[in-house]
Amino acid sequence: MSDAPLHLVPVRSRQVEDFVWTWHRHHPPPVRQIFAVGRSS
């Protein structure tokens, strides 16, 4: 396992919808999400 710190970043709703559509088309995009975070390397 890496000892590199984990960096969390805010993610816009549109980016989340695009990510879900691209990688998880079998799932519907989130509806009325309050917030989203992503991992930055």
Beta strands, then each sheet from edge to edge (+ up, - down):
strand 1: 7-10
strand 2: 37-40
sheet 1: 1+ 2-
end
